[in-house]
Amino acid sequence: MLVRRSIPLILWCLATAAQPVSAQQTAARGAAFQGGAAEPVGATLPFWNVDLSTAKGGAAPRGVTPLQRDLFTSDDFYVDRELWKDPRYFRCNSPVSLDSMWGDYTTGPKTITGDDPKSGPWGHCERDTPRSALLSPYGFDSAAEHYAALRAEAAAAGGPIVPDYDSLAGWQARYTRNLDIEFEAGGLTRMQAAQRVAIPPEYHEQPQWLIGHLSQTSTILSLLTDEYQTRFVQQLYHVAHYNTRQWSLMYCRPEGFMREWSGPGFGGLDVIALPNLVVLGSGGNQDRYVYVGREFVEDGVVPRLGDDVRRWLGETVGFWHDANTLVTWTSNVRGWFTHASFEHSDELQTIEIFKRRFADDGRYLGLEHEAIFYDAQALVAPVRTLRFLARVGGLTDGPPKTFTHCQQTIFPIEGKPRHVAPGQIIEYEVPGYDRPWAVIFERFEGEMQRPAKPDIFSFD
């Protein structure tokens, strides 16, 4: 039972981060998180509705020497590339802080003052999650290689197995995140720093860096290739500098594969587990099907099950390592982005391990979920995240699952999202699906020195 009590935000983060990892540690899965405790980095902390600014109104924090040119003052972020490596270029803000400081998150306070980007607030320059903690610890170059190693590990232990229906009955449940447990217990409007919900130690999870609030933006950029660094800074510049957010869902576009790991995008998880098929039903029409025992076709650009056409949620195969452990490999994902996160390419593939967690007294608590992301176009090396999904009830408990049907009421007017009332007539350019957000961003860039795009017809 979750008990409501007063606990400062930072102490809560420290407590949950410092717990030991319970997953079995092997060469291919379950390696411990090596980052230590992590604290929120940025000035604006949405979801918890907290202002953590260390300075506002254009002033710098005591002891910090600001750069002469940064994201909030620059008229051309492209020419600032060398400065991107310095956290001060982003005023020591995390990606999600930059994404939310204009007050556009319903759970995040506005920290820009006077609608002037030069007033952009400062986060905490002394805080960060180490880059080494974000990288995969396993040393595999591809998802295919990693999947083969996990299958070999299962074979050495007498698997993979074909479980019977009875042994999978315990998997059938609804799951949620610690973040959502806090929201439900405390309410979005009351989630202040002094009003926390104590998460039981047995529900511990590692710092959720993919949400984008626990890392310096420059640290996240160090994970990306040059092209995808540019894309990410372009996104953050236009959101923080011009408030030209281009979030997909507000335009009724798909949110893409990575939404499941974002702050606002999870929406719970319903699991239906059969010997040859597992359904992972998340919020926002994010249902994924794991085809247990099937093999990818590998004669196209990326491994796939169906046609050589990228899918919003990809295609997934898997195997039962044992009755309590499911291993999956996802490929054929369409390149896209989730706001406050970097873009991924069509080459994105993941290895995921779902392992049931039990309390010392035998109670079933939920799922340990380890995910390793491979994307040679976007990432300089594979990255990893660990999280815990708490069991909150049976599949038939609580309200029925709803599917999202989106009727667009927000349109980009002069490049900025605006509500349009029924009956109002506007001039509207129908976007394509090749980075439509960047098409709008570039209209604000005027004489900026954008890098030349590669000449696909060059034979040099």
Buried (B, 14 or more C-beta within 10 A) or exposed (E): EBEEEEBEBBEBBBBBBEBEBBBEEBBBBBBEBEBEBBBBBBBBBBBBBBBBBBBBEBEBBEEBEBBEBBBBBBEBBBEBBEBBEBBBBBBBBBBBBBBBBBBBBEBBBBBBEEEEBEBBBBBBBEBBBEBEBBBBBBEBEBBBBBBBBBBEBBEEEEBBBEBEEEBBEBBBBBBBBBBBBBBEBBEEEEBEBEBBBBBBEBBBBBBBBBBBBBBBBBBBBBBBBEBBBBBBBBBBBBBBBBBBBBBBBBBEBBBBBBBBBBBBBBBBBBBBBBBEBBEBBBBBBBBBBBBBEBEBBEEEEBBBBEEEEBBBBBBBBBBBBBBBBBBBBBBBBBBBBBBBBBBBBBBBBBBBBBBBBBEEEEEBBBBBBBBBBBBBBBBBBBBBBBBBBBBBEEEEEEEEBEEEEEEEEBBBEEBBBEEBEEEEEEEEEEBEEEBBBBBBBBEBBEEBEEEEEEEEEEEE
